[in-house]
Amino acid sequence: MLTNDQILEGIENSLKRDFEEIYKVKYNPNTKGHGYEKIVSEFLETYLGNFFNFYVRVPIYDSDLKCRKIFRDIENEFDVVVTYKTSIPRIAFEIKGTAFIPYDTVAFVIEVKQDLTKEHLQDDSRKLKKLGMLKLATNSRQIGINTDFGMKRPMRILFYYEKHIEESFLWETIKKFDDTIDFLLILSENKLFLNKHLPVTKRVVRDLGLSEAFSVIEQKYPFLKLMYYVTLSIRYPFMANAWTLFENLFNSVNSKARSTLS
């Protein structure tokens, strides 16, 4: 009879094999990493696609349009944006070749790189910090199913394949962006970082008998646990309502029209 550890290890190895197959077939090093997020998106969609829609390299627009002030045009493009299938409207809009996702429909966001370098870690962390400055509309997801660990905002995730920085720099950066990075995966090292402030992390800390100040690093089943912890840490609205964004756009256009007529 298989032990519990053998069952989990078998599932984790199967996940890694599936990921590696997609990686071998689709990753082109000549794209300088621009194809890697597609691999991560396709892989996660295989297992989580029943509840979420996955988009690659798209901008995010909050209902107050603060994104225009917070991000430069070239900054507001995220590697993998995951939205609820219950989103209203349930599409990514594309205008003149530019797609965008209403922030009120977002469940989680992933910045993805093949290599974990100092530059990538700093740039990705700063980008997610700016994302954290956006606010959800108050009516965006009022009614739904909440887990015991569900957060009131989209989750922010960093996903890397190989590490090319010193461990000390990694920890210094994680500490610096303590309010920004929810999860960080280094796949080749089987390491998954959980932010100590997350409700789900506090349960893990308690179960393992660790200090409350300890930020958890999981080193077994990182793929499986990333999906597990992320899906535990988000809320499941019956309707992710993005119409506030469009109401504000309507009002802005109407205001300009009234100004022109007067």
N, C-alpha and C positions, 0 to 999 in steps of 0.2 A: 504494500500500500504506500502511496506517495505521502511524504510528509508535507506539512503546510509550507515549509520553506521551498521544497522541491516544486510545489504547484506554482508559487509566486515566481520563483526563478525561471520556470519554464515559460510562463506568460511573458515575463520581462524579456527573455531571450527571443521569443517569437516577435515581440514588438520591435526589438532592435533589428532582427532579420528583415522584417517588413520595411523598416526605415532605410536600411542599407540597400535594399533592392531598388527602392525609389531613387535613392541617392546615386547609385551606379548608373541607372538608366537615364536620369534627367539632369544631373549636375554637370555643368560645363564650366571649368575653371576660367575660361576666357571671358566669362561674363562678370568676373571680379566680385562674385558673391551675390549678384543680383538674381540668380536663379535659385539660391538656397532657400529663400523664404517660400518659394513655391513648393519645394519638397516638404518643408515643415507643415505648410498649410494643407497639402494633399494628404499627408500622413494623419494629421489630427482629424481631418474631416472624415476619414475612414471610420474612426471610432466615436466621434462626437457629432457627426453630421445630422443625426436625428433631431437634435435640438438647436443646432447653430448653423449659420451661414458663414462661409469663410471668404475673405477678400484679400487680395495681395496688392501692396503698394498703392494705397488710397489715402486721401486726406480725410480728416474728421472735422465736422462743423458742429459746434455747440449751439444751443437754441438762442443764446445771447450774442452769438457771433464774436465772442472775445478771441476766438482762434485767430482772427485777422490781425489782432494786436499782439498776441502772444507769439505767434509763429511767423517767420518770414515765409514767403510762398514756397520756397524750395524745402523748407523744414517740415511743413505740414503734409507729410506723406509717411505712412506707417507700413511696416513690412507685412504684418498679418493682422487684420482687423476682423474680429469675430462678433457677429450680431445674433440676436435672438430670432428664431423663426417666427415668433409671435409679434415681430415688429410691424408697426403701422406708420407709414407705408413700408412694405417689406421689399425694398429694392435699394440698390446703390445707384444713385443718380449719376448720369454722365452728360456733361454739357460741354460742347466744343472740345471733345477729346479728354476732358478732365472729369474723373469720377469723384464722388465724395459720399461719405457716410455720416448720417446724423448721429451725434454723440449719444443721444438718448436711446439709441437702439443697440449700443455696444455692450457686450458682455465682458470681453477681455481683449487686450492688445499685446502683440508679441513683436519685439524687435529681435531680428535674427541675423546672425553672422556665422560664417564658416569658422573664422578665427577670433578668439578672444584676445585682443590686444589692448594696450593702454588707450590708444586712440578710440577704438570701437567702444570700449566700456565707458569711457568718459562721455563720448558723443551720445551714445544710446541712453545713458543715465540722465543726461541733461534734457534730452528730448522727452523722456517719460516724465521728468519733473515738470516740464511745461505742460504736458498733457494733464497732469494732476491739478493744474490751475483752472481747468475747465470745470464747469458745474452742470449737473443734470437738471433739467426742468423739474419742478416740484411735482408735476402730474405725470412724469414720464413712465413710472413703473410702481404705481401706488398699490395695486392689488395683484397678488400672486402667491406663489409658494416660496417660503423662505426656509432655508436650512438653519440650523443652530449657529452656523458660522458665516452666514451670508453677509457680505459687505454692501454698503449703500452706493457703491461706485464700481466702475469697471476695474478688473484686475490688470496689473501691469507686469509684464513678464519679459525677461531677457533669455535668449536661447542661443547657445554657442556650441560648436562641435569640438574644437580643440583649443586648449589654453596655451597662450604664448606670453604670459606675464608672470611676475613674481607673486607668490601667495600673499605677501605682505601688502602689495599694492592693491590686490583684489579686495582684501579685507578693509583697507583704508577707504576705498571707494564705496564699498557696501555701507560702511559706517557713515560716510559723508552723505549718502543718499538714503538714509535710514527711513525717510518718509516717502520714498519713491518706488524702490524696487520691491515688489511683492515676492516674486520667485525668480531664481536664476539657475539655469541648467547648463552644466558643462558635460556634454554627453560622453565624450571620450574618456572622461575620468569618473563617470558614474556619480556625479555630484549634483545634488539639488539643494539650493539654498532657500530657506523659508524665512521671510521677514518675521522678526520676533513679535511684532505688534498685531499680526493677524490672529483672529479668534481661533482658527484651526491650528496655528502654531502653538498657541497657549495650551491647547489640549494635548498636542504632541509632547510639549515640555513637561506637562503634568504626568502623562503616562510613562515617560522615560525617567521621571524623577530628577529632572535637570533644574538648574537655577532659572528663575523667571527672566533674568537678563540675558540668557543664552539664546543666540540665534542658531536655529537648527540647520545642520547639514545632513541630509539623507544620503547614504552611500549604498543603499540597496534598493533595487527596483525604481530607479529615478524616473523612467518613462511612465510607468504605471502610477507612481505616486504624484507626479506632476498633474496628470489628468484627474486623479482622485482629489487632490487638494484644491485644484482650481475649480472643479465643478462643485465642490463643497462650499467654496468661498464666494460664490455669486448667488444672486437672487433669481428667481424664475417668475417673471411677470406674466400674467395672462395676456397682457398687451403691453409691449414696449412702445409707448406713444411718442412719436417724433413730430407731431403736428405743431407743437409750440414753435419750433424753428420756422416753419412755414408761415405761421401767424405773424411772427416778427418780420419775416420777409415781406408779407402782404402789407403790413402796417408801414414799413419803410418805403415801399413803392408808392402806396397811397399818399403818404406824407409828402413825398417829392412831387407827386402829381398835383396835390392841393397847392403846394408852394408855387408851381409853375403857372397854375390857373390864376392865382392871386397876383 
